[in-house]
């Protein structure tokens, strides 16, 4: 079984249910399956080789979902290209992976300008007669049979890039087994069902991609937004019946700050999943007070996508858990390791390591980096934390982000959690800067709530009272 098989089975079971709800109309499972089958055949006609690479440079849209599913259905490898990136960065990823096909929005044509391979524009209409479009491929191959292929569990499903802003970008090779583990875990922990209406708010090129198949596997629906921004997201919940969403904490805060907003604008919300950044305990309290007991989060990274650990809404019922990122999910082991490679007991701080089905195969064409990151089967995440006696993981910080000042280790997340408790503080970020006397000093960037005023000395005294000198 492969990730795409979850969708094929759902389309057979719920042919008349709505799979995608767009501003222009709805797409049923039957219609979506027809499009995916045809486009998969079209992609295979353009490049008949299994495991060839297909890149997508597109914003969130129904076409993006169709294209992604068609890549999965054709036995090819998905290369997401962030449309908010720069032309040089996009070109570096294209040069590194050599995709034979690139699917793109017309609005992002400049980002892939000059790229080799076959270019396929999203939409039904082309900007020129020579342009191949998704609509044309779907039309030309509408009578094609469903593609069947046989590949091992370690065959690659996606290559997603991380850490490419400086130096050589690292392409994370995510295998079929990692995608299968993610899909199974997402369905199990969030209890997705055929009544789910998932609001596609965060980019499909990033964390949202890990929710596309799980929602469809259960007969749910993806809601494509009519624009961007917090007001549009609110409308998707208020007017279009959104029940679940994954988003960064910043967007959660923006929703709560909208004019005249209330919990009644989210009448069917049952799963508000945040990730990509921590949420301080004081913010957790505010979010739960506003939205109710719907908050959840997961911990993972591109090398172990999305869901190594999970905090369900019921886990947030205990305030003692608010600083945690949850317990390990199925098919993965999560542990704490010392610099010497020794697994540490509960309560001790060290590097977070993981092993199991969710792990990447390694970095694309970078065996040395792979060997540095996966040692004896353990993925070294670069995060520091501890696991308590109940199995909850608490992150302290990235290894490189520890501030060592006057011989003392200071974890920025601890200072951020303290600062966030001040009533004037909206958001904050804590980091270290070099200092001749102390080695490093602890610094903070702080955004205040509108209308609030507070000086540095007051905030310093406030944190000192909570954390000591």
ABEGO torsion letter per residue (X at the ends): XBAAAAAAAAAAABAABBABBBAAEBBBAAAAAAAAAAAAAAAAAABABBGBBBBBBBBBBAAAAAAAAAAAAAGBBBBBBBAABBAAAAAAAAAAAGBABBBBBAAAAAAABGBBEBBBBBEABBABAABBBAAAAAAAAAABBBBBBBBBAABBABBBBBGAABEBBBBBBBBAAAAAAAAAAAAAAAGBBAABBBBBABBAABAAAAAAAAAAAAGBBBBBBBEBEAAAAAAAAAAAGBABBBBBAAAAAAAAABBGBBAAABAABABBBBBGBBBBAAAAAAAAAAAEBABBBBBBBAABBGAABBBBAAAAABAAAAABAEBBBBGBBBBBBBAAGBBBBBGBBBBBBBBEAABBAEBBGBAAAAAAABBGGBBBAGBBBBBBAAGBBBBAEBAAABBBBGGBBBBAAAAAAAAAABAABABBBBBBBBBAAAGBBBBBBBBBBBGBBBBAAAAAAAAAAAAEX
